[in-house]
Amino acid sequence: MNSQDEWIVIATFDSVARAQVAQTHLRARDIDARIEHEFSSTILPSISVSPIGVKLKVHWKQARQAYDLLEDYTSDSGDPSFL
């Protein structure tokens, strides 16, 4: 894979819904974010809450900015406060 096309996991959530909130938050700030296997929850609703986590990915060039934005909205306990 070309490093120019590389996407990395920026956060892991316990549900698709929480990952989608974070994705929307990043997209509102012009950061393209993708949820790994997002549409599998439509086909298999039982995995909308995942024991292994729902991964939110961003392009590697935007990773620092995305991390900083999500970090700004994280409580002291580590939970995203906007979720």
C-alpha positions in Angstrom: 0.0 0.0 0.0 1.2 3.5 -0.9 1.8 5.5 2.3 0.0 8.4 0.6 -3.2 6.3 0.9 -2.7 5.0 4.4 -5.5 5.3 7.0 -4.8 4.8 10.7 -7.0 4.1 13.7 -7.4 7.2 15.7 -10.0 5.9 18.2 -12.0 2.9 19.2 -15.5 3.1 20.5 -17.9 0.6 22.0 -20.7 1.2 19.5 -21.2 2.3 15.9 -23.4 5.2 17.2 -20.6 6.7 19.3 -18.1 6.3 16.4 -20.5 8.1 14.1 -20.7 11.0 16.5 -17.0 11.3 16.6 -16.8 10.9 12.8 -19.3 13.8 12.4 -17.3 15.9 14.8 -14.2 15.4 12.7 -15.9 15.9 9.4 -17.3 19.2 10.6 -13.7 20.3 10.9 -12.8 19.1 7.4 -11.1 15.9 8.5 -12.2 12.9 6.5 -13.0 10.0 8.9 -14.0 6.5 8.2 -15.6 3.8 10.4 -14.1 0.4 9.8 -16.9 -2.1 8.9 -19.6 0.6 9.5 -22.2 -1.0 7.3 -21.8 -4.5 8.7 -24.0 -3.2 11.6 -26.8 -2.6 9.1 -26.5 -6.2 7.9 -25.8 -7.7 11.3 -27.5 -5.4 13.9 -26.2 -7.6 16.8 -22.8 -6.1 16.3 -23.8 -2.4 16.6 -22.3 -2.7 20.1 -19.0 -4.4 19.6 -17.0 -6.2 22.3 -13.8 -5.6 20.3 -14.6 -2.0 19.5 -15.6 0.1 16.5 -12.5 1.7 14.9 -12.5 5.2 13.6 -9.9 5.9 11.0 -8.4 9.1 9.5 -5.8 9.7 6.8 -2.4 9.6 8.3 -1.7 13.2 7.3 -4.6 14.4 9.4 -4.0 12.1 12.4 -2.5 14.6 14.8 -5.2 17.2 14.1 -7.9 14.6 14.5 -6.4 13.2 17.7 -6.1 16.8 19.2 -9.8 17.5 18.3 -11.0 14.3 20.0 -8.7 14.9 22.9 -10.2 18.3 23.5 -13.6 16.5 24.0 -12.4 13.8 26.4 -13.2 13.9 30.1 -10.6 13.3 32.8 -11.8 9.6 33.0 -11.0 9.2 29.3 -14.6 9.1 28.1 -15.5 11.3 25.1 -17.6 14.0 26.7 -19.5 14.9 23.6 -21.0 11.4 23.3 
